């Protein structure tokens, strides 16, 4: 129904995917306002091409591909790697946490901040693979198509990326 | 007789000494098993190892603090990373999207063209590209062979009065201006890139260390343009001298 341009279907579509799109954009840019602008740009692009929205199974990878491309274009325009800076735990807008206890909420947010910060230590390709595979849950073939690299490279890089991130986290005291 | 031989229940070595001995033996035989564990760690955490290999990994983890920390971090990552997929963009985000899509005025092609033109003009290398095109156009105007004019009788009077000199002369002043701008741009870029290059004879350039292809290319282009601009400048000067009337 969203392909027909029905307003209610479009609103439901936006609500369904906005957290995913914003989350991916946020991990690429590390700036909440840039991520919001990019997410808006992505949804505008989708809206201008409603007829191209794939079926249910292919919808999420398609949206994430558009988001990733928009983020890469944005980073190229900015001509800078995402800077490494102290990320206060409150910056992560995660209202979907099931933790009710404020102390647990803070602990969980701090952990996520640690992981987010450790990800900035990775190489660009390893970080993208972690973002798309471990965080967004895309399949290896989908990631290979999005990044334009062979499936075998994604598989081998995926293991290396996880080890690299685990080592970075171990260095800051997570684990052990 | 040795007491340990008489009493096999008592271990001959303490735990630390035993560990040191194990490490020493491994160092002289297969090498450290930690590297092998790293190749299996992700599959172990994902539960994809067979029983035999999994029990070997577990046995190693009991004695290796570093590998145990690594596997704990991998396990924690497996739990935490998927929770990062969705980040709430804030309370007004949906309304913002709906305003920008459903309620936005339809863009017409003229608006898009204006936006595309604006985007084109604000590309970072646009100044260099315009200078390059201007210099190339100026040189083409001066050095390409001019088409022979048709018979005088078949042309309108104004064209009959034009000679190649009249066609080329108007290009000289802008070509000189472009050449001057290119030389200035080249000076500025050379100063910035000087430290990174080891110039050889002629146009051979060798990057001091891992400079980008774009920097190498732009240096080559600017050096070529400088030469072209220099020869354009000197031919323009010669033209001026020849066109000035001789002193009485």
Contacts between the chains, C-beta under 8 A, distances in Angstrom:
chain1	res1	chain2	res2	distance
A	7	B	102	5.6
A	10	B	98	7.7
A	10	B	101	7.0
A	10	B	102	6.6
A	11	B	94	7.1
A	11	B	98	6.2
A	14	B	94	5.6
A	14	B	97	5.0
A	14	B	98	6.9
A	15	B	94	5.8
A	18	B	89	5.8
A	18	B	93	5.9
A	18	B	94	6.4
A	18	B	97	6.9
A	19	B	85	8.0
A	19	B	86	3.7
A	19	B	87	6.0
A	19	B	88	5.9
A	19	B	89	6.8
A	20	B	85	6.3
A	20	B	86	5.7
A	22	B	87	5.5
A	22	B	88	7.5
A	22	B	89	3.9
A	22	B	93	7.1
A	23	B	84	6.6
A	23	B	85	5.6
A	23	B	86	5.2
A	23	B	87	3.8
A	24	B	85	8.0
A	26	B	87	5.3
A	27	B	84	7.0
A	35	B	89	7.4
A	36	B	89	5.8
A	36	B	90	7.3
A	36	B	93	6.5
A	36	B	96	7.7
A	39	B	89	6.3
A	39	B	93	7.4
A	39	B	97	7.9
A	40	B	96	6.3
A	40	B	97	6.0
A	40	B	100	5.8
A	43	B	97	4.8
A	43	B	100	7.4
A	43	B	101	6.5
A	44	B	97	8.0
A	44	B	100	5.7
A	44	B	101	6.0
A	47	B	101	4.2
A	79	B	124	7.9
A	92	B	87	6.7
A	93	B	87	5.6
A	93	B	88	4.5
A	93	B	89	6.9
A	93	B	90	6.4
A	94	B	83	7.4
A	94	B	86	8.0
A	94	B	87	6.2
A	94	B	88	6.5
A	95	B	88	4.7
A	96	B	86	6.1
A	96	B	88	6.6
A	97	B	83	7.7
A	111	B	76	7.8
A	111	B	80	5.9
A	112	B	80	6.3
A	112	B	83	6.9
A	112	B	84	6.1
A	115	B	77	7.0
A	115	B	80	5.4
A	115	B	81	6.8
A	115	B	84	6.9
A	116	B	84	7.1
A	130	B	81	7.2
A	134	B	77	7.0
A	134	B	78	7.8
A	134	B	81	4.3
A	134	B	82	7.3
A	135	B	81	5.0
A	135	B	82	6.6
A	135	B	84	5.0
A	135	B	85	5.1
A	136	B	85	5.3
A	137	B	82	6.5
A	137	B	85	6.7
A	158	B	42	8.0
A	159	B	39	7.9
A	159	B	42	5.0
A	162	B	42	5.3
A	162	B	74	6.4
A	162	B	77	6.8
A	163	B	38	6.0
A	163	B	41	6.8
A	163	B	42	7.1
A	163	B	70	7.5
A	163	B	74	7.8
A	165	B	77	6.3
A	166	B	41	7.7
A	166	B	70	5.4
A	166	B	73	4.0
A	166	B	74	4.7
A	166	B	77	6.1
A	167	B	70	6.8
A	167	B	73	7.7
A	169	B	73	4.5
A	169	B	76	7.3
A	169	B	77	6.9
A	170	B	69	4.9
A	170	B	70	6.0
A	170	B	73	4.9
A	174	B	73	5.6
A	174	B	76	6.1
A	175	B	69	4.7
A	175	B	70	7.0
A	175	B	71	7.8
A	175	B	72	3.8
A	175	B	73	3.2
A	175	B	74	7.8
A	175	B	75	7.9
A	175	B	76	5.9
A	176	B	65	6.8
A	176	B	66	7.9
A	176	B	68	6.3
A	176	B	69	2.7
A	176	B	70	7.9
A	176	B	72	5.6
A	176	B	73	7.3
